Amino acid sequence: MQNPEARRRAIVAALIAVGVIAVLAIAIRSRGGNDDPAVPTAAAQVDTNQNSTEGQPQPTSGVELGSLIIGAYKCPETSTPDSDCKNAGAVELATFSMTLPDGQVVSLENADQMEDGTYQWLNIPIGSYTLPAANFSGPAELQVRNISGPAEPTADGWTISNSDPNQPVVIDIMFAPSGGSPAAG
């Protein structure tokens, strides 16, 4: 059996050893000795996306980037609630194009069409965009009933606001038959 003094010395020695190991681990980690891969920064992710998204609008240096998602839906009547139109699934846009303030054009040709039928554009500058009514159309014999999302009507279309680089702007375009029943009030 060890005497109490020897036991106390063993405990103190063990605590000192643990302390030295902890200090060494901290020093190694702070000098980059960590074998874990670094988490890519937003800038590195943008660079990766630029190389892998051929045909996508390319970002301008120093500009905050965001994304835009457009969904088009057919409503059986103008009075059908938006939720019912969306539950029926997305329809394809016949035409779509919009010029961003920096001169980039987002169109069906450079969009990623998602599995749910929506269109997505990545790495576009945040800001406000004008979507002229003449620049998009849906399936034949349908007219725009309304647009929901951060879109404000203008004299010849809508202004779309894209202000958060961390959240995509989602715009839903509801189409209804031309000359259909009156809109719900």
C-alpha positions as CSV (number, residue, x, y, z in Angstrom):
1,M,0.0,0.0,0.0
2,Q,1.3,3.5,-0.9
3,N,1.6,6.1,1.7
4,P,-0.6,9.2,1.3
5,E,2.4,11.4,0.3
6,A,3.3,9.1,-2.6
7,R,-0.3,8.9,-3.8
8,R,-0.5,12.7,-3.7
9,R,2.7,13.0,-5.8
10,A,1.3,10.5,-8.3
11,I,-1.9,12.5,-8.7
12,V,0.0,15.8,-9.1
13,A,2.3,14.2,-11.7
14,A,-0.7,12.9,-13.6
15,L,-2.4,16.3,-13.6
16,I,0.8,18.0,-14.8
17,A,1.1,15.4,-17.6
18,V,-2.5,16.0,-18.7
19,G,-1.9,19.8,-18.6
20,V,1.3,19.5,-20.8
21,I,-0.5,17.3,-23.3
22,A,-3.4,19.8,-23.5
23,V,-1.0,22.7,-24.1
24,L,0.8,20.8,-26.8
25,A,-2.4,19.9,-28.5
26,I,-3.5,23.5,-28.5
27,A,-0.2,24.6,-29.9
28,I,-0.2,22.1,-32.7
29,R,-3.8,23.0,-33.6
30,S,-3.1,26.7,-33.7
31,R,0.0,26.1,-36.0
32,G,-2.1,24.3,-38.6
33,G,-1.2,20.8,-37.5
34,N,-4.8,19.8,-37.8
35,D,-5.4,17.0,-40.3
36,D,-9.1,17.9,-40.7
37,P,-9.9,19.5,-44.1
38,A,-10.7,23.2,-43.9
39,V,-14.3,24.2,-44.5
40,P,-14.4,26.1,-47.7
41,T,-15.3,29.8,-47.4
42,A,-18.1,31.4,-49.3
43,A,-15.6,32.8,-51.8
44,A,-14.1,29.3,-52.4
45,Q,-17.6,27.9,-52.9
46,V,-18.4,30.7,-55.4
47,D,-15.1,29.8,-57.3
48,T,-16.1,26.2,-57.3
49,N,-19.5,27.0,-58.6
50,Q,-18.1,29.2,-61.3
51,N,-16.1,26.4,-62.7
52,S,-19.0,23.9,-62.6
53,T,-21.9,26.0,-63.8
54,E,-21.3,26.5,-67.5
55,G,-23.8,28.8,-69.0
56,Q,-24.8,30.3,-65.6
57,P,-24.4,34.1,-65.1
58,Q,-20.9,34.6,-63.6
59,P,-20.5,36.9,-60.6
60,T,-18.7,40.2,-60.6
61,S,-15.8,40.5,-58.2
62,G,-16.7,42.3,-54.9
63,V,-20.5,41.9,-55.4
64,E,-22.6,40.0,-52.9
65,L,-24.3,37.0,-54.7
66,G,-27.6,35.4,-54.2
67,S,-29.9,33.1,-56.1
68,L,-33.3,33.2,-57.8
69,I,-36.0,30.5,-58.1
70,I,-38.9,30.9,-60.4
71,G,-41.9,28.6,-60.4
72,A,-44.8,28.7,-62.8
73,Y,-48.1,27.1,-62.0
74,K,-51.4,26.7,-63.9
75,C,-54.6,27.5,-62.1
76,P,-57.8,25.9,-63.5
77,E,-59.6,29.2,-62.9
78,T,-58.6,32.7,-61.8
79,S,-60.4,32.1,-58.5
80,T,-58.4,29.0,-57.6
81,P,-56.3,29.6,-54.5
82,D,-52.6,29.8,-55.1
83,S,-52.0,26.8,-52.8
84,D,-54.2,24.6,-55.0
85,C,-52.4,25.8,-58.1
86,K,-49.0,25.0,-56.6
87,N,-50.2,21.6,-55.3
88,A,-51.0,20.6,-58.9
89,G,-47.3,21.0,-59.8
90,A,-45.2,23.4,-61.8
91,V,-45.6,24.0,-65.5
92,E,-42.9,24.9,-68.0
93,L,-42.4,28.5,-69.0
94,A,-42.6,29.1,-72.7
95,T,-40.2,32.1,-72.5
96,F,-38.3,33.9,-69.8
97,S,-35.5,36.5,-69.7
98,M,-34.5,39.3,-67.4
99,T,-31.5,41.6,-67.6
100,L,-29.8,42.3,-64.2
101,P,-28.4,45.7,-63.4
102,D,-24.8,44.6,-64.2
103,G,-25.9,43.5,-67.7
104,Q,-26.1,39.8,-67.1
105,V,-29.2,38.1,-68.6
106,V,-31.0,35.3,-66.8
107,S,-33.0,33.2,-69.2
108,L,-34.3,29.7,-69.7
109,E,-31.1,28.9,-71.6
110,N,-28.9,29.4,-68.5
111,A,-31.3,28.2,-65.8
112,D,-31.1,24.9,-63.9
113,Q,-34.5,23.3,-64.2
114,M,-35.1,21.5,-60.9
115,E,-36.9,18.2,-60.3
116,D,-40.0,20.0,-59.0
117,G,-40.2,22.0,-62.3
118,T,-38.9,25.3,-61.0
119,Y,-36.1,27.2,-62.5
120,Q,-33.0,28.3,-60.6
121,W,-30.2,30.7,-61.2
122,L,-27.2,30.8,-58.8
123,N,-24.5,33.4,-58.3
124,I,-26.4,36.4,-59.4
125,P,-25.8,39.8,-57.7
126,I,-28.2,40.8,-55.0
127,G,-30.3,43.9,-55.8
128,S,-33.5,44.9,-57.5
129,Y,-34.4,43.6,-61.0
130,T,-37.0,44.6,-63.4
131,L,-39.0,41.8,-65.0
132,P,-40.9,43.2,-68.0
133,A,-44.3,41.4,-68.6
134,A,-43.3,41.0,-72.3
135,N,-40.2,38.9,-71.3
136,F,-42.0,35.8,-70.2
137,S,-44.9,33.6,-71.0
138,G,-46.4,30.4,-69.9
139,P,-48.2,27.6,-71.6
140,A,-50.4,28.5,-74.6
141,E,-53.8,30.2,-73.9
142,L,-52.8,31.1,-70.3
143,Q,-52.3,34.6,-68.9
144,V,-50.5,35.7,-65.8
145,R,-53.0,35.8,-62.9
146,N,-50.6,37.0,-60.3
147,I,-47.0,36.9,-59.1
148,S,-46.1,36.1,-55.5
149,G,-42.9,36.6,-53.6
150,P,-40.8,39.8,-53.3
151,A,-42.2,41.3,-56.5
152,E,-43.8,44.7,-56.8
153,P,-46.0,45.5,-59.8
154,T,-44.7,48.3,-62.1
155,A,-46.3,49.9,-65.2
156,D,-44.8,47.3,-67.6
157,G,-44.0,44.3,-65.3
158,W,-42.6,43.7,-61.8
159,T,-39.6,44.8,-59.7
160,I,-38.0,41.8,-58.0
161,S,-36.0,42.4,-54.8
162,N,-33.1,40.1,-54.0
163,S,-31.6,41.4,-50.8
164,D,-30.4,38.4,-48.8
165,P,-27.4,36.5,-50.2
166,N,-28.1,33.7,-47.8
167,Q,-31.7,33.1,-48.9
168,P,-32.9,32.4,-52.5
169,V,-35.5,34.7,-53.8
170,V,-38.6,32.6,-54.7
171,I,-41.0,34.0,-57.2
172,D,-44.2,32.0,-58.1
173,I,-46.0,33.0,-61.3
174,M,-49.7,31.9,-61.4
175,F,-51.2,31.4,-64.8
176,A,-54.9,31.0,-65.5
177,P,-57.0,30.5,-68.7
178,S,-57.6,33.7,-70.7
179,G,-61.1,34.8,-70.1
180,G,-61.6,32.5,-67.2
181,S,-63.7,33.0,-64.1
182,P,-63.2,36.2,-62.1
183,A,-60.3,36.3,-59.5
184,A,-61.0,35.6,-55.9
185,G,-61.5,38.7,-53.9
